[in-house]
Amino acid sequence: MYSPPYNRVEDRRELVEFMRANSFALLVTAAGGAPTASHLPVTVADGDGGLVIHSHMARPNPQWQEFFDDEVLVVFSGPHAYVSPRWYEATERVPTWNYAAVHAYGKVRVTTDKAAKLEAQRRLVAELDPEWLPRFDALRAEYIAQMLEGIVTFDVAVTRLETRWKLSQNRGRREQELIALELEKSADPSLHALAALTRRHLVER
């Protein structure tokens, strides 16, 4: 991913937090030179074993059959918005689009152990819908076994991250502040999130 130095983020805690907050990700493979992509819910673990992305897909999805020794790419997209030249004090400006994204590269390991597959699904429910977790735990074993048979569970052990927080850092602090002010006028919560991210990464001047 093209990312000038001033757009890169190195703070691991912030990156993991971002990935977890934007956990509907895009998995990209390119076996034989032909790219394939799937949109998938994921969970992100960061511990002694390193950074690991957990996910699953429907067994009829042929993409999992492309999990060889090659790296895969998992794309996490955050808040984004059009930025109008009307928002600047300077008159010679052009439109742009501000956004934040993480590209995670890694190797895939398919999970075949039934208990591990069940735990992966339970972890996803606990993260996304904790109020329903007791009912998930109460589902019939036969039904759970049938559902697990219909999916392929896998982990991506992350080997490298590429980041781009494109927040007009090259324009200077004053223009970043003006952009944040305009974004905050919107009723769209995602634009407020982008404004908050912009303020978190204001340049010194």
N, C-alpha and C positions, 0 to 999 in steps of 0.2 A: 504494500500500500504506500503510495506517495505521501510522505509526511515530512515537511520541513522541521528542523530541530525545535522551533518555537511552538509547534503544535503537538509535540510528543509528551506523553505522561509516563513517568517512571515509577511513581508511587504505587507499589504493589497492592497496598491496602485499598487505595482508591480504585484501582483497576478491578480487583475482585468484587468490591462493592458495586461497581458499575455493571459488571457481568451478571451478578445476581439480580440486580434491579431490572435488567433488560434480558431476561432469560428465555425469551422466545427467539431462538437463534437460527441461523442458516448454516447447514452443513454442506460443504462443497467437496466433491471428490473429482478426480480427473484421470481415471483409469484408461489407458490406451489413448490419452490425449483428448478424450471427449468429456467435457465437464458435465457433472450431474449435481443437482442441489435439492435439498429437502428442508422444509421449515419445521423445526422441532422444539418442544419444550425441553429445557435442560436444567440440571442443578450443578452447582460449582462447589468443589471441595478444595480447600487449601490447607495442607498440613505437612506432616513429616514426609509423606510420600510425594510431595510436590503438588502442583496445580493439576486437578483432574476434573474433566467435564463428564457428567453422567447423562445418558439419554437413551432413547429407544425409538424404534420405528416399526410400522406394520410389516409383518413378515413378507407379504406380497410385494412390498417396495423392493425393487431389484438393486437399489443402491448399496445395501449392506453386503451384497456379493462382490462389491468392488473394494472391500476392506482388505488390502494386501499389506505390503511393507511400506508403501508410500505414505507421505504425510497427507493428512486431511486438513481442511480449513474450516473453522467455526467462526462465523461472523456475528458479532453482537452490535446492534445499532441502537443508539440512544436518541435523545430529543434532537430535533432538527427544524430549521425554519428558513424561509426566504428573508433576506435582509435587503431592505430598500435603500437606494441612494438618498431618498428623502430624509432619512434619519440622521444623516451626517451634517456637520457644520460646513465642511469643505464641499464646494460645488462640483469639483471634478472627481466624481466617484461613479462606479458602476455597480449593478446588482451583484449579490453573491448569495451563497447558501451556507449557513453555519450548522455544524453538527458535531457529534462525538461518536467514535466507533472503535471497537477492538477487534483485531483479527488474531485468533488463536490457532496456532499450528501444532499438530501432534500426531502420535501414532494411536491407532484404534485397537482395542482388545474387546472381542465379543464375549459376553457373559453367558455361559451355558448352565451353570449351577442354578437349580430352581429356587433354592433359598435366597441366593444372592439376587436373582431377578425379582423375587417378591420384595425383598428389602429395598431395592432400587425404586420400585413403584410406591412402596409405602413412604419412602423418603420424599418423593415428589408430591404425594398427597399431603404429607405433613407440612410441606413448605407452601403449597398453593391453596389448600383447603383444610386447615387443621380442624375445623369444626366437624367435618365429615369423617375424619380419621377413625373414630370409634365404629362407625358404620362400615367403613372399609375393612376394618379388622374383623367384623362380624359376618362378612360375606362367606357363603359356602365354599369349602375347600375345592369342590368340584368345579364351581364357577370360576374361581381364581385360577385353577390349573388350566382351564380352557382359555381364559383371557391371556395368560402368560405364554401359552403355546402360540398365540397369534401375533406375538411381537418379538423383535430382536433387540435385546438389551446390550448396550456397549458403553465403554469408557474411552475417553480421549485423554491420554497423558500428554499434557501440554509441554512442548519443547521450546517454543518461543512465542512472543507476543509482539504485535505491531499495533501502534495506537495513533489516533489522530483526533485531537480536540481542536477543531477548527472554529475558533471563537474570536476571530479578528484581532488576534494578538499582534499581528504585524501592523495594525492601524494605530495602535497606541491605546493607553488607558481611557482617554477622554471618549474616543469613538466606541470603545467597548461599553462604557457606562451609558452612552446614548442608546446603543442597541439594546442593552438590558432594560432600560426604561421603556422603550417601545414594546418589547416583548411582554413586559409586565402589564401593559394595557389590555392585552388580549384576554378573552375568557377561556382560552384553551389551556388546560393544565400543563400540557407538554411544552408550550412556549414559556410558561412560568419556570418549568424545570430547566429549560435551556438558559433562561435569564439567570437562574441561580448558579448554574454551572459556569456561565460567563463571569459572574461576580466572584466566583471562587478562584478563577484563573485570570484576574486582572493583572496586566503587566505593571511594572513600577511607574512608567510614565508614558 
